[in-house]
Amino acid sequence: MRSETKSDEHEVTAKRISGKNRAYIMLAVLFLVAFVTTFNYGGCGKSSSGSSAPTVPAAKSWGTAGLLETDNAGDAYSSQVAFDSGGNACAVWQQSDGITSSIWANRYVAGTGWAGAALIETDDTGPASSPQVAFDSGGNAIAVWHQSDGTRNNIYANRYVTGTGWAGAALIETDDTSAANSPQVAVDSQGNAFAVWYQNDGTTWNIWANRYISGTGWAGAGLIETDAGDAYDPQIDLDSGGNAIAVWYNWDGANYSIWANRFGSSAPAAPAAPAAPNGVSATVGNTKVIVNWNTSAGATSYNLYWSTTSGVTTVTGTQISNVTRPYTHTGRTNGVPYYYVVTAVNSLGQGSASSEVSATPLLTLTRVGSYGTSSYAQGLYVAGSYAYVAETVAGLQIIDISDPAAPNQVGQYNNFGDAASDVYVAGSYAYVANGPSGLEIIDISDPAAPVLAGSYDTTGAAFGVSVAGTYAYVADGFSGLQIIDISDPANPTISGTYNTPGYASAVYLAGSYAYVADGSSGLQIINISNPAAPTFVGSYDTLGDVWGKAYDVYVTGSYAYVADGNSGLQIIDISNPAAPTLVGLYNTENDARGIYVVGSYAYVGDGTSGLQIIRVE
């Protein structure tokens, strides 16, 4: 008996072959020995004219087992197979790439053999599992599975079209209240199909279904049982006329019982406006939002409604009539969220609105060139045609960037140990934040032969530095912002401090403000008009990497560019220092730790990926 407590994932026991630590998907071609016998029983499907001796066809036997997939990155399991009337088959299974599980398929072509394993879904947000597959008489197949979006399981489908291939994975239910699990699928001879699954509404597990109409598409998910108690593990089948029966078991608080529901012809449905489109999505570009959706049965056109306020309806939203999918909404403002619903229209009127989606357009960024430094690039400063990179164990590296597409190293100073984290250049000096050793001042009058001029041991761990006039502003870890008098580079002294709430990693000065990359506290904006008594102005919580840290910051005009670890480059509007907002981002290859901007280019110190150059027009 199944437990009353349901998990979001369907448990699978994978058989291990020859002691290996992965499950192989093995499938031998099965030939059944068929015995055709007619009896004089007069029952359904039997002859009533008398009996005859059974006819025995030629004997058939098993072939040789064959491996259907060869990807050894992770385990493969939960295989399913279906045949069509022509002897073609399709196998589907769940397979791990070492990070997440995906759905794969291999098609058997009668008279030819297996065509080769193919990935039929590419969304790596969360694992995909429990695949099922069914064929129609024309050799077309539909596969279904459930897949996590990082919060809950959702139901997906992909259709194989003979002569074309897999059409692409599609979400066939959009209720995000809670998880949807363990889909089943059946197809009739005309290519119509039903998928069923069980889904939680936040309190109870219920049975849902979605109908695929040949030549039209998925009609939309619908609840097919409303009985009190939890309902689980539905199964579905169709007859040649497109009628379907779904069965499941239901817990009423005392016993499990078997239930059924039939989809079939009765009185013709009254004509109506089309159902709300499902599968609505919104993606972004520079000053634009692209809205897409699945077609609705019977629709002749679609209307789009949008707003900059959540909760948009056909009454409160601005209407755009007769749109086609995908629709690109241009002329939007970067950094502003936009909200959308879609309606389907036919001669009987406009149907109900879809579920709401939203997106925030952002700047489009592209890489121009890179230089692979020898250690771990963190801090960066550009002066003239040189980039100065603070590179932990490799010290200070000086790179010629006169050609952004082909940078090259010209000099290096490496006497810091292993903590060179940030660098700022003023005049003929490079000021290096050197961790526990504090501030190091390097004479760079000859870029090919830099030398030490002076130093100051701060109370914390110096990770960021910026210079204005005769003061160096040091981001000093848990000691916050340290302000050091550098009027004599050989003998620097402390002037003032401000204890930020996080872990001060970097600082940039603009006007009377110090912009501090403050680790888990994001971007902090400090008034430094009086270096001896700095004060708080505003802050912005950046997206952060898995540790939630802002590492470095650069300011130009009304924008602060933040190197935000695994979240890459973040661009923040600081035109109002008390209320900064996000307007752009670019996900770099590794771990964004340092940032500098000149003209149309952002130069990012990107961990083991070295120097990344991003166009930020």
KEMARTI-640265 format. One line per 5 residues: number of its first residue (from 1); their letters; for each residue x, y, z of C-alpha. Coordinates in nm, 3 decimals, always signed. Each point is the difference from the previous one (the first is absolute). Last residue first. Layout:
BEGIN
NUM) A) X,Y,Z ~ ...
//
This chain:
BEGIN
617) EVRII) +2.701,+5.041,-2.498 ~ +0.145,-0.246,+0.252 ~ +0.245,-0.208,-0.208 ~ +0.163,-0.258,+0.228 ~ +0.373,-0.084,+0.028
612) QLGST) +0.082,-0.305,+0.217 ~ +0.343,-0.026,+0.167 ~ +0.088,-0.333,+0.162 ~ -0.240,-0.296,-0.030 ~ +0.144,-0.141,+0.326
607) GDGVY) -0.160,+0.288,+0.193 ~ -0.183,+0.248,-0.226 ~ +0.178,+0.336,+0.026 ~ -0.251,+0.196,-0.211 ~ +0.081,+0.284,-0.242
602) AYSGV) -0.317,+0.190,-0.096 ~ +0.019,+0.163,-0.344 ~ -0.194,+0.281,-0.169 ~ +0.212,+0.282,+0.145 ~ +0.225,-0.142,+0.270
597) VYIGR) -0.143,-0.215,+0.280 ~ +0.185,-0.197,+0.270 ~ -0.116,-0.308,+0.191 ~ +0.150,-0.270,+0.226 ~ -0.136,-0.322,+0.159
592) ADNET) -0.226,-0.160,-0.264 ~ +0.021,-0.378,+0.051 ~ -0.002,-0.211,-0.318 ~ -0.144,+0.047,-0.351 ~ -0.169,+0.338,+0.048
587) NYLGV) -0.378,+0.039,+0.043 ~ -0.080,+0.350,-0.130 ~ -0.243,+0.236,+0.181 ~ -0.197,+0.319,-0.054 ~ -0.231,+0.263,+0.156
582) LTPAA) -0.001,-0.074,+0.376 ~ -0.123,+0.284,+0.229 ~ +0.160,+0.246,+0.251 ~ -0.225,+0.188,+0.252 ~ +0.199,+0.239,+0.228
577) PNSID) +0.266,+0.058,-0.264 ~ -0.266,+0.124,-0.249 ~ +0.179,-0.008,-0.336 ~ +0.147,-0.324,+0.130 ~ -0.124,-0.235,-0.277
572) IIQLG) +0.158,-0.342,+0.058 ~ +0.180,-0.223,-0.253 ~ +0.079,-0.355,+0.124 ~ +0.287,-0.202,-0.157 ~ +0.028,-0.371,+0.083
567) SNGDA) -0.248,-0.185,+0.223 ~ +0.275,-0.245,+0.101 ~ +0.185,+0.285,+0.174 ~ -0.179,+0.336,-0.010 ~ +0.239,+0.241,-0.172
562) VYAYS) -0.210,+0.318,+0.038 ~ -0.025,+0.280,-0.259 ~ -0.150,+0.317,+0.157 ~ -0.182,+0.225,-0.246 ~ -0.088,+0.371,-0.005
557) GTVYV) +0.319,+0.114,-0.171 ~ +0.273,-0.256,+0.068 ~ +0.036,-0.208,+0.314 ~ +0.200,-0.321,+0.053 ~ -0.072,-0.267,+0.260
552) DYAKG) +0.157,-0.323,+0.131 ~ -0.092,-0.314,+0.196 ~ -0.378,-0.002,+0.057 ~ -0.075,-0.321,+0.188 ~ -0.303,-0.231,+0.042
547) WVDGL) +0.197,-0.322,+0.059 ~ -0.167,-0.176,-0.295 ~ +0.070,+0.314,-0.203 ~ -0.166,+0.336,+0.071 ~ -0.315,+0.159,-0.147
542) TDYSG) +0.105,+0.341,+0.135 ~ -0.165,+0.148,+0.312 ~ +0.014,+0.376,-0.066 ~ +0.098,+0.263,+0.263 ~ -0.049,+0.365,+0.106
537) VFTPA) +0.159,+0.308,+0.167 ~ +0.211,-0.111,+0.302 ~ +0.249,+0.247,+0.162 ~ +0.381,+0.068,-0.009 ~ +0.157,+0.199,+0.292
532) APNSI) +0.377,+0.064,-0.045 ~ -0.021,+0.000,-0.379 ~ -0.266,+0.279,+0.013 ~ -0.169,+0.000,-0.343 ~ +0.016,-0.379,+0.032
527) NIIQL) -0.373,-0.086,-0.035 ~ -0.031,-0.381,-0.018 ~ -0.189,-0.216,-0.255 ~ -0.011,-0.375,+0.079 ~ -0.035,-0.260,-0.279
522) GSSGD) -0.081,-0.357,+0.107 ~ -0.031,-0.079,+0.373 ~ +0.123,-0.359,-0.054 ~ +0.336,+0.134,-0.120 ~ +0.025,+0.378,+0.045
517) AVYAY) +0.095,+0.140,-0.339 ~ +0.042,+0.359,+0.124 ~ -0.089,+0.312,-0.199 ~ +0.169,+0.303,+0.166 ~ -0.188,+0.324,-0.064
512) SGALY) +0.102,+0.370,-0.008 ~ +0.071,+0.000,-0.372 ~ +0.057,-0.357,-0.114 ~ +0.220,-0.237,+0.199 ~ +0.010,-0.380,-0.045
507) VASAY) +0.042,-0.261,+0.274 ~ +0.054,-0.376,+0.015 ~ -0.041,-0.300,+0.232 ~ -0.167,+0.142,+0.313 ~ -0.151,-0.298,+0.184
502) GPTNY) -0.347,+0.096,+0.112 ~ -0.158,+0.274,+0.217 ~ +0.256,+0.275,-0.087 ~ +0.220,+0.139,+0.281 ~ +0.111,+0.348,-0.112
497) TGSIT) +0.359,+0.119,+0.072 ~ +0.216,+0.316,+0.007 ~ +0.354,+0.145,-0.051 ~ +0.251,-0.291,+0.028 ~ +0.363,+0.071,-0.106
492) PNAPD) +0.218,-0.059,-0.314 ~ +0.382,+0.040,+0.027 ~ +0.180,-0.070,-0.335 ~ -0.294,+0.125,-0.205 ~ +0.007,+0.336,+0.189
487) SIDII) -0.340,+0.163,-0.070 ~ -0.139,-0.351,+0.043 ~ -0.249,+0.067,+0.284 ~ -0.201,-0.317,+0.054 ~ -0.382,-0.043,+0.019
482) QLGSF) -0.105,-0.350,+0.114 ~ -0.347,-0.128,-0.102 ~ -0.127,-0.312,+0.180 ~ +0.214,-0.177,+0.261 ~ -0.175,-0.328,-0.091
477) GDAVY) +0.175,+0.008,-0.338 ~ +0.221,+0.308,-0.043 ~ -0.136,+0.184,-0.303 ~ +0.277,+0.266,-0.012 ~ -0.048,+0.366,-0.093
472) AYTGA) +0.336,+0.161,-0.085 ~ +0.016,+0.372,+0.072 ~ +0.221,+0.281,-0.138 ~ -0.226,+0.081,-0.294 ~ -0.238,-0.287,-0.061
467) VSVGF) +0.112,-0.364,+0.007 ~ -0.187,-0.333,-0.007 ~ +0.086,-0.330,+0.168 ~ -0.153,-0.344,+0.050 ~ +0.084,-0.321,+0.189
462) AAGTT) +0.199,+0.123,+0.300 ~ -0.040,-0.244,+0.288 ~ -0.070,+0.171,+0.332 ~ +0.196,+0.245,+0.217 ~ +0.191,+0.153,-0.294
457) DYSGA) +0.379,-0.044,-0.044 ~ +0.121,+0.299,-0.207 ~ +0.261,-0.026,-0.282 ~ +0.270,+0.186,-0.198 ~ +0.180,+0.037,-0.339
452) LVPAA) +0.026,-0.362,-0.127 ~ +0.136,-0.034,-0.361 ~ -0.151,-0.044,-0.354 ~ +0.237,-0.095,-0.291 ~ -0.182,-0.031,-0.338
447) PDSID) -0.258,+0.263,+0.088 ~ +0.280,+0.254,+0.076 ~ -0.165,+0.277,+0.205 ~ -0.176,-0.285,+0.178 ~ +0.108,+0.077,+0.361
442) IIELG) -0.197,-0.241,+0.222 ~ -0.188,+0.093,+0.323 ~ -0.110,-0.299,+0.213 ~ -0.309,+0.033,+0.226 ~ -0.083,-0.263,+0.266
437) SPGNA) +0.221,-0.305,+0.066 ~ -0.304,-0.208,+0.100 ~ -0.142,+0.037,-0.355 ~ +0.225,+0.183,-0.246 ~ -0.207,+0.288,-0.136
432) VYAYS) +0.239,+0.143,-0.262 ~ +0.049,+0.373,-0.069 ~ +0.174,+0.043,-0.337 ~ +0.209,+0.317,-0.016 ~ +0.121,+0.220,-0.289
427) GAVYV) -0.309,+0.219,-0.004 ~ -0.286,-0.180,+0.167 ~ -0.061,-0.371,-0.065 ~ -0.232,-0.215,+0.213 ~ +0.049,-0.372,+0.066
422) DSAAD) -0.191,-0.285,+0.161 ~ +0.050,-0.347,+0.152 ~ +0.374,-0.073,+0.032 ~ -0.015,-0.270,+0.273 ~ +0.255,-0.275,-0.070
417) GFNNY) +0.341,+0.130,+0.105 ~ +0.030,+0.364,-0.107 ~ +0.336,+0.010,-0.179 ~ -0.110,-0.054,-0.360 ~ +0.025,+0.313,-0.213
412) QGVQN) -0.071,-0.065,-0.372 ~ +0.052,+0.159,-0.344 ~ -0.094,-0.002,-0.373 ~ -0.288,-0.254,-0.023 ~ -0.208,-0.019,-0.322
407) PAAPD) -0.354,+0.102,-0.115 ~ -0.126,-0.107,-0.348 ~ -0.365,+0.101,-0.063 ~ +0.025,+0.313,+0.217 ~ +0.303,+0.125,-0.203
402) SIDII) +0.164,+0.266,+0.219 ~ -0.060,-0.244,+0.285 ~ +0.361,-0.044,+0.122 ~ -0.008,-0.204,+0.321 ~ +0.174,+0.076,+0.333
397) QLGAV) -0.018,-0.282,+0.254 ~ +0.012,+0.069,+0.376 ~ +0.049,-0.308,+0.218 ~ -0.003,-0.351,-0.153 ~ -0.117,-0.152,+0.331
392) TEAVY) -0.313,+0.222,+0.013 ~ -0.044,+0.159,-0.348 ~ -0.040,+0.375,+0.034 ~ -0.028,+0.100,-0.369 ~ +0.118,+0.336,-0.138
387) AYSGA) -0.141,+0.056,-0.351 ~ +0.214,+0.226,-0.219 ~ -0.075,+0.223,-0.302 ~ -0.080,+0.309,+0.204 ~ -0.082,-0.107,+0.353
382) VYLGQ) -0.217,-0.307,+0.064 ~ -0.046,-0.148,+0.348 ~ -0.081,-0.361,+0.097 ~ -0.034,-0.210,+0.314 ~ -0.064,-0.378,+0.006
377) AYSST) +0.190,-0.209,-0.258 ~ +0.100,-0.344,+0.132 ~ +0.336,-0.128,-0.134 ~ +0.181,+0.009,-0.338 ~ -0.214,+0.252,-0.188
372) GYSGV) -0.205,-0.115,-0.300 ~ -0.062,+0.316,-0.205 ~ -0.342,+0.069,-0.153 ~ -0.178,+0.167,-0.295 ~ -0.326,+0.159,-0.122
367) RTLTL) -0.272,-0.152,+0.223 ~ -0.363,+0.108,-0.057 ~ -0.258,+0.182,+0.218 ~ -0.367,+0.076,-0.073 ~ -0.151,+0.238,+0.259
362) LPTAS) -0.300,-0.125,+0.197 ~ -0.376,-0.040,-0.040 ~ -0.192,-0.112,+0.313 ~ -0.245,-0.287,-0.046 ~ -0.347,-0.095,+0.117
357) VESSA) -0.260,-0.271,-0.058 ~ -0.368,-0.003,+0.093 ~ -0.221,-0.307,-0.052 ~ -0.205,+0.018,-0.314 ~ -0.305,+0.222,-0.041
352) SGQGL) -0.348,-0.135,-0.072 ~ -0.130,-0.031,-0.354 ~ -0.077,+0.282,-0.245 ~ -0.300,-0.023,-0.227 ~ -0.214,-0.247,-0.191
347) SNVAT) +0.179,+0.065,-0.330 ~ +0.331,-0.097,+0.159 ~ +0.240,+0.148,+0.259 ~ +0.270,-0.133,+0.234 ~ +0.120,+0.210,+0.294
342) VVYYY) +0.354,+0.072,+0.124 ~ +0.118,+0.143,+0.334 ~ +0.310,+0.213,+0.062 ~ +0.204,+0.178,+0.270 ~ +0.303,+0.226,-0.058
337) PVGNT) +0.285,+0.059,+0.250 ~ +0.212,+0.317,-0.051 ~ +0.381,-0.042,-0.011 ~ +0.031,+0.083,-0.367 ~ -0.290,+0.211,-0.128
332) RGTHT) -0.212,-0.155,-0.276 ~ -0.006,+0.120,-0.362 ~ -0.078,-0.344,-0.139 ~ -0.257,-0.266,+0.090 ~ +0.101,-0.298,-0.214
327) YPRTV) -0.288,-0.244,-0.056 ~ +0.073,-0.370,-0.045 ~ -0.269,-0.058,-0.099 ~ -0.230,+0.223,-0.202 ~ -0.181,+0.306,+0.132
322) NSIQT) -0.348,+0.101,-0.116 ~ -0.055,+0.273,+0.262 ~ +0.239,+0.165,+0.247 ~ -0.198,+0.092,+0.311 ~ +0.133,+0.204,+0.296
317) GTVTT) -0.090,-0.184,+0.320 ~ -0.256,+0.091,+0.268 ~ -0.312,-0.146,-0.165 ~ +0.144,-0.302,-0.180 ~ +0.191,-0.069,+0.321
312) VGSTT) +0.348,+0.084,+0.139 ~ +0.065,-0.110,+0.360 ~ +0.355,+0.134,+0.027 ~ +0.061,+0.360,-0.107 ~ +0.207,+0.107,-0.303
307) SWYLN) -0.293,-0.103,-0.219 ~ -0.077,-0.222,-0.297 ~ -0.292,-0.154,-0.187 ~ +0.053,-0.209,-0.316 ~ -0.280,-0.100,-0.235
302) YSTAG) -0.005,-0.316,-0.214 ~ -0.150,-0.106,-0.333 ~ -0.202,-0.278,-0.166 ~ -0.028,-0.226,+0.306 ~ -0.185,-0.332,-0.033
297) ASTNW) +0.242,-0.198,+0.218 ~ +0.243,+0.230,+0.180 ~ +0.360,+0.031,-0.125 ~ +0.280,-0.015,+0.255 ~ +0.157,+0.325,+0.121
292) NVIVK) +0.285,+0.244,-0.063 ~ +0.090,+0.350,+0.126 ~ +0.333,+0.164,-0.096 ~ +0.085,+0.306,+0.212 ~ +0.205,+0.294,-0.133
287) TNGVT) +0.236,+0.282,+0.102 ~ +0.308,-0.230,-0.038 ~ -0.132,-0.353,+0.010 ~ -0.242,-0.192,+0.217 ~ -0.202,-0.320,+0.020
282) ASVGN) -0.369,-0.044,+0.085 ~ -0.194,-0.327,+0.007 ~ -0.360,-0.115,-0.046 ~ -0.038,-0.379,-0.007 ~ -0.376,+0.026,-0.001
277) PAAPA) -0.238,+0.207,-0.212 ~ -0.342,+0.067,+0.159 ~ -0.275,-0.208,-0.156 ~ -0.163,+0.097,-0.328 ~ -0.338,+0.179,-0.017
272) APAAP) -0.289,-0.242,+0.004 ~ -0.212,-0.224,-0.218 ~ -0.219,-0.230,+0.208 ~ +0.151,-0.343,+0.046 ~ -0.158,-0.278,-0.200
267) ASSGF) -0.212,-0.232,+0.216 ~ +0.190,-0.308,+0.107 ~ +0.335,-0.116,-0.132 ~ +0.262,-0.122,+0.238 ~ +0.237,+0.062,+0.290
262) RNAWI) -0.058,-0.256,+0.272 ~ +0.092,+0.025,+0.368 ~ +0.108,-0.280,+0.233 ~ +0.051,-0.067,+0.372 ~ +0.160,-0.280,+0.201
257) SYNAG) -0.023,+0.022,+0.377 ~ +0.256,+0.034,+0.282 ~ -0.155,-0.010,+0.346 ~ -0.050,+0.207,+0.316 ~ +0.078,+0.363,-0.077
252) DWNYW) -0.159,-0.011,-0.344 ~ +0.319,-0.103,-0.184 ~ -0.042,-0.020,-0.379 ~ +0.136,-0.235,-0.266 ~ +0.015,+0.085,-0.366
247) VAIAN) -0.174,-0.071,-0.331 ~ -0.027,+0.203,-0.321 ~ -0.224,-0.104,-0.290 ~ +0.024,+0.157,-0.342 ~ -0.215,+0.035,-0.313
242) GGSDL) +0.196,+0.090,-0.313 ~ -0.193,-0.226,-0.234 ~ +0.276,-0.261,-0.021 ~ -0.013,-0.050,+0.378 ~ +0.213,+0.188,+0.251
237) DIQPD) +0.190,-0.100,+0.315 ~ +0.099,+0.172,+0.325 ~ +0.159,-0.083,+0.336 ~ -0.004,+0.219,+0.312 ~ +0.245,-0.046,+0.290
232) YADGA) -0.160,+0.182,+0.294 ~ -0.311,+0.167,+0.144 ~ +0.005,+0.156,+0.348 ~ -0.321,+0.062,+0.190 ~ -0.328,+0.167,-0.090
227) DTEIL) -0.116,-0.069,-0.355 ~ +0.057,+0.268,-0.262 ~ +0.115,-0.203,-0.301 ~ +0.085,+0.093,-0.360 ~ +0.186,+0.331,+0.057
222) GAGAW) +0.099,+0.158,-0.331 ~ +0.319,+0.079,-0.191 ~ -0.028,+0.173,-0.336 ~ -0.092,-0.094,-0.359 ~ +0.344,-0.124,-0.105
217) GTGSI) +0.059,+0.028,-0.373 ~ -0.205,+0.070,-0.312 ~ +0.079,-0.251,-0.276 ~ -0.073,-0.297,+0.223 ~ -0.169,+0.111,+0.322
212) YRNAW) +0.210,-0.063,+0.313 ~ -0.217,-0.019,+0.311 ~ +0.122,+0.100,+0.346 ~ -0.094,-0.181,+0.321 ~ +0.006,+0.057,+0.377
207) INWTT) -0.058,-0.226,+0.302 ~ +0.016,+0.152,+0.348 ~ +0.240,-0.008,+0.300 ~ -0.131,+0.215,+0.287 ~ +0.116,+0.300,+0.204
202) GDNQY) +0.225,+0.228,-0.209 ~ -0.187,-0.084,-0.320 ~ +0.209,-0.313,-0.055 ~ +0.011,-0.169,-0.340 ~ -0.056,-0.351,-0.136
197) WVAFA) +0.059,-0.067,-0.370 ~ -0.186,-0.064,-0.325 ~ +0.107,+0.049,-0.363 ~ -0.253,-0.060,-0.278 ~ +0.066,-0.040,-0.369
192) NGQSD) -0.140,+0.058,-0.348 ~ +0.214,-0.151,-0.278 ~ -0.290,-0.149,-0.196 ~ +0.066,-0.356,+0.120 ~ -0.028,+0.105,+0.366
187) VAVQP) +0.285,+0.102,+0.232 ~ +0.053,-0.068,+0.373 ~ +0.214,+0.181,+0.258 ~ +0.086,-0.032,+0.369 ~ +0.145,+0.275,+0.223
182) SNAAS) +0.170,-0.074,+0.333 ~ -0.013,+0.327,+0.195 ~ -0.126,+0.360,+0.025 ~ +0.135,+0.200,+0.296 ~ -0.153,+0.308,+0.163
177) TDDTE) -0.193,+0.321,-0.066 ~ +0.186,+0.043,-0.329 ~ -0.297,-0.085,-0.226 ~ +0.146,+0.030,-0.352 ~ -0.058,-0.343,-0.156
172) ILAAG) +0.114,-0.124,-0.342 ~ +0.355,+0.145,+0.001 ~ +0.155,-0.069,-0.340 ~ +0.309,-0.195,-0.113 ~ +0.086,+0.034,-0.367
167) AWGTG) -0.141,-0.127,-0.332 ~ +0.195,-0.328,-0.005 ~ +0.063,-0.123,-0.354 ~ -0.121,+0.110,-0.342 ~ -0.068,-0.309,-0.214
162) TVYRN) -0.236,-0.149,+0.256 ~ -0.086,+0.257,+0.268 ~ +0.131,-0.068,+0.353 ~ -0.191,+0.201,+0.262 ~ +0.149,+0.134,+0.325
157) AYINN) -0.185,+0.037,+0.331 ~ +0.059,+0.168,+0.337 ~ -0.172,-0.018,+0.341 ~ +0.132,+0.212,+0.287 ~ +0.185,-0.095,+0.321
152) RTGDS) +0.054,+0.269,+0.264 ~ +0.256,+0.255,+0.124 ~ +0.313,-0.038,-0.216 ~ -0.206,-0.017,-0.320 ~ -0.031,-0.376,+0.046
147) QHWVA) -0.101,-0.228,-0.286 ~ -0.276,-0.254,-0.058 ~ -0.014,-0.213,-0.311 ~ -0.193,-0.043,-0.326 ~ +0.093,-0.152,-0.338
142) IANGG) -0.229,+0.017,-0.304 ~ +0.061,-0.209,-0.312 ~ -0.081,+0.020,-0.371 ~ +0.026,-0.323,-0.200 ~ -0.327,+0.050,-0.184
137) SDFAV) -0.192,-0.251,+0.212 ~ +0.060,+0.205,+0.316 ~ +0.277,-0.065,+0.249 ~ +0.035,+0.041,+0.382 ~ +0.284,+0.098,+0.237
132) QPSSA) +0.055,+0.041,+0.376 ~ +0.283,+0.177,+0.187 ~ +0.027,-0.006,+0.383 ~ +0.276,+0.262,+0.042 ~ +0.134,+0.349,-0.074
127) PGTDD) +0.242,+0.167,+0.244 ~ +0.003,+0.380,+0.051 ~ +0.081,+0.325,-0.182 ~ +0.181,-0.205,-0.266 ~ -0.265,+0.049,-0.272
122) TEILA) +0.131,-0.190,-0.304 ~ -0.271,-0.258,-0.076 ~ -0.003,-0.271,-0.269 ~ +0.366,-0.108,+0.021 ~ +0.063,-0.254,-0.276
117) AGAWG) +0.122,-0.362,-0.001 ~ +0.059,-0.150,-0.345 ~ -0.210,-0.119,-0.296 ~ -0.049,-0.358,+0.122 ~ -0.057,-0.255,-0.274
112) TGAVY) -0.068,+0.002,-0.374 ~ -0.280,-0.243,-0.088 ~ -0.242,+0.161,+0.243 ~ +0.141,+0.329,+0.128 ~ +0.075,-0.005,+0.375
107) RNAWI) +0.007,+0.349,+0.154 ~ +0.222,+0.098,+0.293 ~ -0.108,+0.250,+0.267 ~ +0.155,+0.202,+0.280 ~ -0.144,+0.194,+0.296
102) SSTIG) +0.235,+0.191,+0.232 ~ +0.130,-0.047,+0.356 ~ +0.228,+0.255,+0.164 ~ +0.367,+0.043,+0.092 ~ +0.184,-0.321,-0.098
97) DSQQW) -0.163,-0.005,-0.345 ~ -0.285,-0.210,+0.137 ~ -0.238,-0.193,-0.223 ~ -0.377,-0.062,-0.002 ~ -0.134,-0.229,-0.270
92) VACAN) -0.195,-0.021,-0.325 ~ -0.024,-0.282,-0.255 ~ -0.183,+0.040,-0.331 ~ -0.116,-0.276,-0.230 ~ -0.073,-0.066,-0.366
87) GGSDF) -0.182,-0.324,-0.084 ~ -0.251,+0.159,-0.234 ~ -0.287,+0.000,+0.250 ~ +0.195,+0.221,+0.242 ~ +0.206,-0.128,+0.291
82) AVQSS) +0.069,+0.152,+0.347 ~ +0.291,-0.013,+0.247 ~ +0.076,+0.124,+0.353 ~ +0.330,+0.033,+0.187 ~ +0.018,+0.127,+0.358
77) YADGA) +0.385,-0.005,+0.011 ~ +0.327,+0.158,-0.117 ~ +0.283,+0.076,+0.243 ~ +0.263,+0.270,-0.055 ~ +0.265,+0.137,-0.236
72) NDTEL) +0.016,-0.338,-0.178 ~ -0.194,+0.104,-0.312 ~ -0.015,-0.314,-0.215 ~ -0.373,-0.055,-0.054 ~ -0.204,-0.281,-0.156
67) LGATG) +0.229,-0.291,+0.096 ~ -0.105,-0.320,-0.178 ~ -0.132,-0.340,+0.113 ~ +0.031,-0.264,-0.272 ~ -0.319,-0.133,-0.163
62) WSKAA) -0.284,-0.178,+0.176 ~ -0.182,-0.277,-0.188 ~ -0.277,-0.064,-0.251 ~ -0.160,-0.332,-0.096 ~ -0.196,-0.013,-0.327
57) PVTPA) -0.371,+0.043,+0.054 ~ -0.220,-0.254,+0.186 ~ -0.362,-0.021,-0.112 ~ -0.226,-0.155,+0.264 ~ -0.232,-0.278,-0.113
52) SSGSS) -0.352,+0.107,-0.084 ~ -0.314,+0.072,+0.193 ~ -0.348,+0.079,-0.120 ~ -0.195,+0.275,-0.165 ~ -0.023,+0.234,+0.303
47) SKGCG) +0.346,+0.150,-0.045 ~ +0.138,+0.191,+0.295 ~ +0.056,+0.379,+0.044 ~ -0.270,+0.031,+0.264 ~ -0.143,-0.343,+0.086
42) GYNFT) -0.149,-0.273,-0.220 ~ +0.229,-0.258,+0.161 ~ +0.084,-0.200,-0.311 ~ +0.372,+0.068,+0.025 ~ +0.248,+0.171,-0.227
37) TVFAV) +0.370,-0.021,+0.073 ~ +0.283,+0.226,-0.112 ~ +0.322,-0.080,+0.184 ~ +0.256,+0.276,-0.009 ~ +0.359,-0.046,+0.114
32) LFLVA) +0.088,+0.357,+0.093 ~ +0.306,+0.166,-0.151 ~ +0.172,+0.234,+0.237 ~ +0.293,+0.209,-0.111 ~ +0.237,+0.008,+0.297
27) LMIYA) +0.026,+0.321,+0.195 ~ +0.274,+0.108,+0.233 ~ +0.005,+0.342,+0.166 ~ +0.310,-0.033,+0.210 ~ -0.007,+0.081,+0.369
22) RNKGS) +0.324,+0.140,+0.138 ~ +0.247,-0.113,+0.264 ~ +0.101,-0.316,-0.188 ~ -0.053,-0.336,+0.171 ~ -0.064,-0.187,-0.325
17) IRKAT) -0.331,+0.191,-0.058 ~ -0.174,+0.199,+0.274 ~ -0.380,+0.008,+0.002 ~ -0.142,+0.346,+0.070 ~ -0.261,+0.036,+0.274
12) VEHED) -0.208,+0.311,-0.069 ~ -0.177,+0.226,+0.248 ~ -0.234,+0.259,-0.153 ~ +0.110,+0.346,+0.115 ~ -0.220,+0.256,+0.169
7) SKTES) -0.054,-0.234,+0.296 ~ -0.341,-0.123,+0.111 ~ -0.097,-0.077,+0.360 ~ -0.304,-0.229,+0.009 ~ +0.231,-0.296,-0.051
2) RM) -0.090,-0.240,-0.279 ~ -0.135,-0.343,+0.092
//
